[in-house]
Amino acid sequence: MAASRAKTDDRCRIVIIGGGFGGAYCAQSLASKLRRSNAEVSLIDCNNYFLC
Ligand SMILES: Cc1cc2nc3c(=O)[nH]c(=O)nc-3n(C[C@H](O)[C@H](O)[C@H](O)COP(=O)(O)OP(=O)(O)OC[C@H]3O[C@@H](n4cnc5c(N)ncnc54)[C@H](O)[C@@H]3O)c2cc1C
C-alpha cells in the first residue's frame, strides 16, 4: 500500500540531516520560501531535541 501511494505522490521532498544551527536555519528558510509550493521539508537529527 505504501509503495503505491508513494508512486502517485508527486510532492518534492527535501530531507535535511542534522538539526544544528545550519540545519535549523536551512529548514526555516526553505519552509518559508516553499510555503506555496507542493514541497515537504523534513529535518532529522540523531538527538530528540532541536535548537528552534
Ligand atoms: C561550547 C560552544 C560554544 C559556542 N558558542 C558560539 C557562539 O557564541 N557564537 C557562535 O557563532 N558560535 C558558537 N559556537 C560554534 C557553533 O555552535 C557552531 O559553529 C555551529 O553549531 C555549527 O553549526 P552546524 O549546523 O554546522 O553544526 P551543529 O550545530 O553542530 O549541528 C550538527 C547537528 O547534526 C546532528 N547530527 C550529527 N550527526 C548526525 C547523524 N549521523 N544523523 C543525524 N543527525 C546528526 C547533531 O546532533 C547536531 O544537531 C560554539 C560552539 C561550542 C561547542
The ligand as an SDF file (V2000), in Angstrom:
LIG
                    3D

 53 58  0  0  0  0  0  0  0  0999 V2000
   30.6110   25.4160   23.6500 C   0  0  0  0  0  0  0  0  0  0  0  0
   30.3850   26.0890   22.3020 C   0  0  0  0  0  0  0  0  0  0  0  0
   30.0380   27.4220   22.2800 C   0  0  0  0  0  0  0  0  0  0  0  0
   29.8360   28.0850   21.0590 C   0  0  0  0  0  0  0  0  0  0  0  0
   29.4770   29.3930   21.0700 N   0  0  0  0  0  0  0  0  0  0  0  0
   29.2620   30.0300   19.9270 C   0  0  0  0  0  0  0  0  0  0  0  0
   28.8510   31.4090   19.9220 C   0  0  0  0  0  0  0  0  0  0  0  0
   28.6940   32.0450   20.9600 O   0  0  0  0  0  0  0  0  0  0  0  0
   28.6430   32.0080   18.7160 N   0  0  0  0  0  0  0  0  0  0  0  0
   28.8250   31.3400   17.5270 C   0  0  0  0  0  0  0  0  0  0  0  0
   28.6230   31.9430   16.4800 O   0  0  0  0  0  0  0  0  0  0  0  0
   29.2120   30.0370   17.5090 N   0  0  0  0  0  0  0  0  0  0  0  0
   29.4330   29.3710   18.6550 C   0  0  0  0  0  0  0  0  0  0  0  0
   29.8230   28.0550   18.6500 N   0  0  0  0  0  0  0  0  0  0  0  0
   30.0170   27.3950   17.3590 C   0  0  0  0  0  0  0  0  0  0  0  0
   28.6810   26.9750   16.8030 C   0  0  0  0  0  0  0  0  0  0  0  0
   27.9700   26.1970   17.7470 O   0  0  0  0  0  0  0  0  0  0  0  0
   28.9660   26.1260   15.5440 C   0  0  0  0  0  0  0  0  0  0  0  0
   29.7300   26.8750   14.6330 O   0  0  0  0  0  0  0  0  0  0  0  0
   27.6510   25.7340   14.8840 C   0  0  0  0  0  0  0  0  0  0  0  0
   26.8640   24.9960   15.7950 O   0  0  0  0  0  0  0  0  0  0  0  0
   27.9100   24.8960   13.6290 C   0  0  0  0  0  0  0  0  0  0  0  0
   26.6450   24.6360   13.0540 O   0  0  0  0  0  0  0  0  0  0  0  0
   26.3550   23.3250   12.2530 P   0  0  0  0  0  0  0  0  0  0  0  0
   24.9270   23.3540   11.8370 O   0  0  0  0  0  0  0  0  0  0  0  0
   27.3850   23.1540   11.1830 O   0  0  0  0  0  0  0  0  0  0  0  0
   26.6440   22.1370   13.2760 O   0  0  0  0  0  0  0  0  0  0  0  0
   25.8800   21.7760   14.6170 P   0  0  0  0  0  0  0  0  0  0  0  0
   25.1930   22.9700   15.1810 O   0  0  0  0  0  0  0  0  0  0  0  0
   26.8790   21.0440   15.4590 O   0  0  0  0  0  0  0  0  0  0  0  0
   24.7430   20.7600   14.1440 O   0  0  0  0  0  0  0  0  0  0  0  0
   25.0050   19.4660   13.6720 C   0  0  0  0  0  0  0  0  0  0  0  0
   23.7650   18.6380   14.0160 C   0  0  0  0  0  0  0  0  0  0  0  0
   23.8360   17.4090   13.3110 O   0  0  0  0  0  0  0  0  0  0  0  0
   23.4060   16.3730   14.1710 C   0  0  0  0  0  0  0  0  0  0  0  0
   23.9980   15.1400   13.6870 N   0  0  0  0  0  0  0  0  0  0  0  0
   25.3070   14.7990   13.6590 C   0  0  0  0  0  0  0  0  0  0  0  0
   25.4600   13.5890   13.1150 N   0  0  0  0  0  0  0  0  0  0  0  0
   24.2210   13.1590   12.7880 C   0  0  0  0  0  0  0  0  0  0  0  0
   23.7220   11.9610   12.1860 C   0  0  0  0  0  0  0  0  0  0  0  0
   24.5340   10.9850   11.7850 N   0  0  0  0  0  0  0  0  0  0  0  0
   22.4050   11.8280   11.9850 N   0  0  0  0  0  0  0  0  0  0  0  0
   21.5510   12.8270   12.3630 C   0  0  0  0  0  0  0  0  0  0  0  0
   21.9510   13.9810   12.9390 N   0  0  0  0  0  0  0  0  0  0  0  0
   23.2850   14.1380   13.1460 C   0  0  0  0  0  0  0  0  0  0  0  0
   23.8800   16.7690   15.5480 C   0  0  0  0  0  0  0  0  0  0  0  0
   23.0980   16.1640   16.5590 O   0  0  0  0  0  0  0  0  0  0  0  0
   23.6640   18.2940   15.5110 C   0  0  0  0  0  0  0  0  0  0  0  0
   22.3920   18.6600   15.9940 O   0  0  0  0  0  0  0  0  0  0  0  0
   30.0180   27.3820   19.8400 C   0  0  0  0  0  0  0  0  0  0  0  0
   30.3650   26.0150   19.8850 C   0  0  0  0  0  0  0  0  0  0  0  0
   30.5380   25.3700   21.0930 C   0  0  0  0  0  0  0  0  0  0  0  0
   30.9130   23.9050   21.1230 C   0  0  0  0  0  0  0  0  0  0  0  0
  1  2  1  0
  2  3  1  0
  2 52  2  0
  3  4  2  0
  4  5  1  0
  4 50  1  0
  5  6  2  0
  6  7  1  0
  6 13  1  0
  7  8  2  0
  7  9  1  0
  9 10  1  0
 10 11  2  0
 10 12  1  0
 12 13  2  0
 13 14  1  0
 14 15  1  0
 14 50  1  0
 15 16  1  0
 16 17  1  0
 16 18  1  0
 18 19  1  0
 18 20  1  0
 20 21  1  0
 20 22  1  0
 22 23  1  0
 23 24  1  0
 24 25  2  0
 24 26  1  0
 24 27  1  0
 27 28  1  0
 28 29  2  0
 28 30  1  0
 28 31  1  0
 31 32  1  0
 32 33  1  0
 33 34  1  0
 33 48  1  0
 34 35  1  0
 35 36  1  0
 35 46  1  0
 36 37  1  0
 36 45  1  0
 37 38  2  0
 38 39  1  0
 39 40  1  0
 39 45  2  0
 40 41  1  0
 40 42  2  0
 42 43  1  0
 43 44  2  0
 44 45  1  0
 46 47  1  0
 46 48  1  0
 48 49  1  0
 50 51  2  0
 51 52  1  0
 52 53  1  0
M  END
$$$$
